[in-house]
Amino acid sequence: MTWFVKIEKGIVSKAKFDLYVDDHIEYVNQLIIDGHEAKSGYWAELGGGMMIFKANSRHEAEFIVTNDPLVKNGCVEYELHQWRIVIGM
């Protein structure tokens, strides 16, 4: 599996965003159970956040990202990048 990173920026009010946070947490926990080694969090100083996870292909990574409740419900804009680790594996 290859590492991927979703970098996101919130584009809705905090009230609307917060409606989908529990669903996002549940989704990420399921990714962990399914072996994707997902981690998700937000920037302390900037707003927005990041999810890092493993997928078998770019296609699978795109599927994972587009099914994230924060993306499905139009709460964030995002960039998806494949992360090639050079040191630390």
GIMO-V227269 format. One record per pair of residues at least 4 apart in sequence whose C-alpha atoms are under 7 Angstrom apart, sorted by the first residue. I is the first residue (numbers start at 1). J is the second residue. D is the distance in whole Angstrom. If there is no record, write none. Layout:
I/J/D
I/J/D
This chain:
1/54/6
1/55/5
1/56/5
2/54/5
2/55/5
2/56/6
3/52/7
3/53/6
3/54/4
3/55/7
3/82/6
3/83/5
3/84/7
4/52/6
4/53/5
4/54/6
4/61/7
4/81/6
4/82/4
4/83/5
5/50/7
5/51/6
5/52/4
5/53/7
5/80/6
5/81/5
5/82/6
5/83/7
6/50/6
6/51/5
6/52/6
6/78/6
6/79/6
6/80/5
6/81/7
7/49/6
7/50/5
7/51/7
7/78/5
7/79/5
7/80/7
8/48/5
8/49/5
8/50/6
8/76/6
8/77/6
8/78/4
8/79/6
9/47/7
9/48/4
9/49/7
9/76/5
9/77/5
9/78/6
10/48/5
10/75/6
10/76/4
10/77/7
11/75/6
11/76/5
11/77/7
12/16/6
12/17/6
12/75/5
13/17/6
14/18/6
15/19/7
17/21/7
17/75/6
20/24/6
20/69/6
20/70/6
21/25/6
22/26/6
23/27/6
23/69/6
24/28/6
24/68/6
24/69/5
24/70/6
25/29/6
26/30/6
27/31/6
27/68/7
28/32/6
28/38/6
29/33/6
30/34/6
31/35/6
31/36/5
31/38/6
32/36/5
32/37/5
32/38/5
36/53/6
36/54/5
36/55/6
37/53/6
37/54/6
38/51/7
38/52/6
38/53/4
38/54/7
39/51/6
39/52/5
39/53/6
40/50/6
40/51/4
40/52/6
41/49/6
41/50/6
41/51/7
42/47/7
42/48/6
42/49/4
42/50/6
43/47/6
43/48/6
43/49/5
55/60/6
55/61/5
56/60/6
57/61/6
58/62/6
59/63/6
60/64/6
61/65/6
62/66/6
63/67/6
64/68/7
66/71/6
66/72/6
67/71/7
67/72/6
68/72/6
69/73/6
70/74/6
70/75/5
70/76/6
71/75/6
71/76/6
